[in-house]
Amino acid sequence: MVFSKFRNLVADPDFPRQEQLENLRYYKYAATDKSLLTKYVLRHYWNWAVTLFPRWIAPNLITLSGLILMMINVVIILLVVPDLRYEQDTPQWIYFSFAAGLWLYSTLDNVDGKQARRTGTSSPLGELFDHGCDAINCTYVALLQAAALGLGHSIEAAILFLVTVVGFYLSTAEEYYTGVLYLGIVNGPTEGILLSCLAFVWSGFFGAGSWHVPLSDIDGLSWLGPILGNDTTCAQIFVWGMVFFFAFTHCPMCFYSIFKASSEKPLKQRLSIFMNVLYPITLYTLAVTLWLASPYSFVLKEEHYILFVVTVGILFGLMASNIILAHLTKSPFPSFPGILGTLWLLVILIAVGPSITGWRIISSHMEHLVLWILFGSSVIIYGVWASMVIDGFCRFLGISCLVIPTTTTSSSANVAEQDALLQAQEEGNNNTTPNNSQQQTNGYNTFT
């Protein structure tokens, strides 16, 4: 009750708007997964994993459980390796915990949709909740990677974070304009997570320090020394390999899909679409980069990177979730003036201004305090936004977020049919559509 009153004081009580909620009736989940690993291995594993959950467990609760596991691993980082470096006395069990946490997150993230079809509780809220958790989890994955590679509070750690969040942003924007969540033959949510888990397991057996052995000292890889540099380490190869994969496979595919989806629109409108997509994430990336790289910033010097990245990660989660909301409610692509404006104001005070004037505006203690204030306000803003959206969806759809009504059932035959239809759709058979006469007649979902 108290939270509801506070929420209405700081936000529009009519958000989401009724016309946005009405568009949920036209919701239809669409996805294409070309991964061979998914098709021949993981799909069967997920089909088995979902049978471990009782039918009374809500799909969103499964999703949330996975995110909590990742949060626990972030807490482990704060308690055991807050400097994100590799030391001889660092307990190597933490890296096995990283691997288990990320693998279980991926498993639960894929099981939740199957549980929704199994229990007859599929809805737009499930997609919003799922992708919203994924957006927040991007930050946690990057932190676990930085700790497992022993990168410390460094630009390399920030590169991993930016590659992860920008990649997720482009995929979300692609889904907004194409209406389809597309996962290629090699993709981040499948092969990328598996690679990260293997890296964590490697660190568990051999320690994070093993990533920092020069190539010239590694039997079998020393021939790469003259090509990449004798002092190049496996940690650097991992980081820049992620950058290469992102720049030359993920980005082109996202841009091509958006270009293809807008091919019938006038040139001016197509340019406007790309501007809508690029300018928010460009400003966000530039702000994060300028802040961290500035010689006047103390984030990396005094090892405040974890606080910084969790804070800007929450802001990113809000950005990505707004795009997902716009996609589900058929609303205009969001522009994020509040988020980007606040971030850039701080960047000007901490990085840009001092670079122009030559003298520091904010001290190290003040910058640390500003980070904590930004973190606290980001948590509150995100919490208020998420609670209002979830509450609006639940009231309109007549459902609960984390609880399954006892009257909700779904027969085994219907579940099997829905899984078969979804599998055909994910494999690219777009001619296969659900047998829902009411939706076909009215053009919208009733969610009853």
Residue pairs with C-beta under 8 A, 6 or more apart in sequence:
3 387
6 384
7 13
7 384
7 387
7 388
10 380
10 384
11 384
11 385
11 388
15 388
15 389
15 392
16 325
16 329
16 388
16 389
16 392
16 393
20 325
20 329
20 330
20 331
21 329
21 392
21 393
21 396
23 328
23 329
23 330
23 331
24 124
24 328
24 329
24 393
24 396
24 397
24 445
24 447
25 444
25 445
25 446
25 447
26 330
26 443
26 444
26 445
27 123
27 124
27 127
27 328
27 445
28 439
28 445
29 122
29 127
29 422
30 179
30 180
30 181
30 425
31 180
31 181
31 182
31 183
31 422
31 425
31 426
32 180
32 181
32 182
32 183
32 425
32 426
32 427
32 428
33 39
33 183
33 187
33 190
33 426
33 427
34 183
34 184
34 185
34 187
34 427
34 428
35 42
35 183
35 184
35 185
35 186
35 187
35 190
35 191
36 185
37 190
37 191
37 194
38 183
38 190
39 427
42 110
42 190
43 423
45 107
46 107
46 110
46 111
46 114
47 114
47 419
49 107
49 111
50 111
50 114
50 115
50 118
53 62
53 111
53 115
55 118
55 119
55 404
56 404
57 115
57 404
58 115
58 119
58 121
58 400
58 401
58 402
58 403
58 404
59 112
59 113
59 115
59 116
59 119
59 121
59 126
60 112
60 125
60 126
60 129
60 130
60 401
60 402
61 402
62 108
62 111
62 112
62 115
63 108
63 109
63 112
63 129
63 130
63 133
64 129
64 133
64 402
65 108
66 104
66 105
66 106
66 107
66 108
66 109
66 133
66 137
67 105
67 133
67 136
67 137
69 101
69 104
69 105
69 108
70 101
70 102
70 105
70 137
70 140
70 141
70 144
71 140
72 101
73 94
73 97
73 98
73 101
73 102
73 140
73 144
74 140
74 143
74 144
74 310
76 94
76 97
77 84
77 94
77 143
77 144
77 147
77 306
78 306
80 90
80 91
80 94
81 87
81 90
81 94
81 147
82 303
82 306
83 152
83 153
83 303
84 143
84 146
84 147
84 150
84 151
84 152
84 153
84 154
84 157
84 305
84 306
85 150
85 151
85 152
85 208
86 150
86 207
86 208
86 209
86 211
86 212
88 209
90 207
90 208
92 203
92 204
92 205
92 207
93 204
94 147
95 148
95 200
95 201
95 203
95 204
95 208
96 200
96 201
96 204
98 144
98 147
98 148
98 200
98 203
99 197
99 198
99 200
99 201
99 204
101 144
102 141
102 144
102 193
102 196
102 197
102 200
103 193
103 197
105 137
106 189
106 193
109 130
109 133
109 134
109 189
112 126
112 130
113 122
113 126
113 130
113 422
114 419
116 122
116 123
116 126
117 410
117 415
117 418
117 419
117 422
118 410
118 415
119 404
119 408
119 409
119 410
120 408
120 409
120 410
120 414
121 399
121 404
121 408
122 418
123 393
123 397
123 399
123 447
124 328
124 393
124 397
125 390
125 393
125 394
125 397
125 399
125 401
127 324
127 328
128 321
128 324
128 325
128 328
128 389
128 393
129 390
129 401
131 172
131 320
131 321
131 324
132 317
132 320
132 321
132 324
132 386
134 168
134 189
135 168
135 172
135 316
135 317
135 319
135 320
135 321
135 324
136 313
136 314
136 317
138 161
138 164
138 165
138 168
138 313
138 316
138 317
139 161
139 164
139 165
139 309
139 310
139 313
139 314
139 316
139 317
140 313
141 164
141 193
141 196
142 157
142 160
142 161
142 164
142 165
142 309
143 161
143 306
143 309
143 310
144 196
144 200
145 151
145 160
145 196
145 199
145 238
146 152
146 154
146 156
146 157
146 160
146 161
147 208
148 199
148 200
148 203
148 208
149 199
149 203
149 208
149 211
149 235
149 238
149 239
150 203
150 208
150 209
150 211
150 212
150 235
151 157
151 160
151 235
151 239
153 299
153 300
153 303
153 304
153 305
153 306
154 300
154 305
155 292
155 293
155 300
156 235
156 236
156 239
157 305
157 309
158 288
158 289
158 292
158 305
158 309
159 239
159 242
159 243
160 239
160 242
161 288
161 309
161 313
162 285
162 288
162 289
163 242
163 243
163 246
164 188
165 313
165 316
165 320
166 246
166 281
166 285
167 188
167 246
167 250
168 188
168 320
169 281
169 316
169 319
169 320
169 323
170 250
170 251
170 254
170 255
170 277
170 281
171 181
171 182
171 188
171 250
171 254
172 320
172 323
172 324
172 327
173 254
173 258
173 277
173 323
173 333
174 182
174 254
174 257
174 258
175 181
175 182
175 324
175 327
176 323
176 324
176 326
176 327
176 333
177 257
177 258
177 261
177 262
177 273
177 277
178 257
178 258
178 260
178 261
179 261
179 327
182 253
182 257
183 189
183 190
184 249
184 253
186 245
186 249
187 250
188 250
192 245
199 238
202 210
203 210
203 211
210 234
211 233
211 234
211 235
211 238
212 233
212 234
212 235
213 233
213 234
214 225
214 230
214 231
214 232
214 233
215 221
215 222
215 224
215 225
215 228
215 229
215 230
215 232
215 233
215 234
216 222
216 225
216 230
216 231
218 234
224 232
225 232
228 237
255 274
258 273
258 274
258 277
259 270
259 274
262 269
262 270
262 273
263 270
265 273
273 333
276 333
276 335
277 333
280 319
280 334
280 335
280 336
280 340
281 319
283 340
283 344
284 312
284 315
284 316
284 319
284 339
284 340
284 343
287 340
287 343
287 344
287 347
288 312
288 343
290 347
290 351
290 352
291 297
291 299
291 308
291 346
291 347
291 350
291 351
292 299
292 300
292 305
292 308
293 351
294 350
294 351
294 352
294 354
294 355
296 350
296 351
296 354
296 355
296 360
296 361
297 350
297 351
297 367
298 304
298 364
298 367
298 368
299 305
299 308
299 367
299 371
301 364
302 364
302 368
304 367
304 368
304 371
307 368
307 371
307 372
307 375
308 371
310 375
311 371
311 374
311 375
311 378
312 343
314 375
314 378
314 379
314 382
315 339
315 343
315 378
317 382
318 339
318 378
318 381
318 382
318 385
319 334
319 336
319 339
321 385
321 386
321 389
322 334
322 336
323 333
323 334
325 331
325 389
326 332
326 333
326 334
342 374
346 370
346 374
349 361
349 362
350 361
350 362
350 367
350 370
353 361
354 360
354 361
362 370
390 401
393 399
394 400
394 401
397 447
398 447
398 448
399 405
399 447
417 435
418 434
421 432
421 433
421 434
424 432
425 432
436 445
438 446
439 445
439 446
